[in-house]
Amino acid sequence: MEGYDMFYNELDKGRGVIIYTQTNLHAEIEDTITGSYNEMIWCKLPIKQGMEIIVGCIYRSPSSSFDNSSNLNHVLREITSRYPQVLIVGDFNYRDIDWEKETTNTQPGSPCYEFLECVKDCYLIQHVGDYTRYRQHETPSILDLVFTKYEEDINDILVMEPLGKSDHVSLKISLNLNIPKNSTTETIKYRYYRGNYEDMKQEITKKMNELEESDTANT
């Protein structure tokens, strides 16, 4: 898309994930993660005081193996230990987690239980409270998640219509960040308080009188 940088994972099989960022945000790919989880993509954005935020998009299949789910947990621990500020979004397919109570009815050692323990160990906050996936004859569930390290990082999350024929809603996230301005962009500001308004009034009055005289002469 024009005006955006594109970051995506290249897979021979599985689901692809993609992140678009506005070009003036100067995002860069983060490809030094040692975890062996494939269905994810990460990029870095500069923020205030020379810091960076890491932004990740993840897909985890509901049929994901135990080892694959464990690899994802390893990645989350690595990311949160390396970066003080994170934004992690995606479809994690953990329908058995009650995010309001931060509990699960699954047994210790199960992928769902271990994922919730990973989130707690990483001190991540999950911000989505509304159902994100609806399908006829099935119970609605919260599968699409948004994580940060701090409650105040997210101002608002708006649940919107699905894209195309998807049974997942779209989420519009308002992120509270201080992004450096592009130094090459010039903003024109007019000093209205220095305007010579008396001369303007006289000039306008003069023009109006001239128009009236012209109309009178024509009649």
Secondary structure as UniProt FT lines:
FT   TURN            2..3
FT   STRAND          4..8
FT   STRAND          18..22
FT   HELIX           23..25
FT   STRAND          28..29
FT   STRAND          40..46
FT   HELIX           48..50
FT   STRAND          52..59
FT   TURN            62..63
FT   HELIX           66..82
FT   STRAND          86..91
FT   TURN            95..96
FT   STRAND          97..98
FT   TURN            99..102
FT   STRAND          103..104
FT   TURN            108..109
FT   HELIX           111..121
FT   TURN            122..123
FT   STRAND          125..126
FT   TURN            136..137
FT   STRAND          144..148
FT   HELIX           151..153
FT   STRAND          154..160
FT   TURN            164..165
FT   STRAND          170..175
FT   TURN            183..184
FT   HELIX           192..194
FT   HELIX           197..218
//
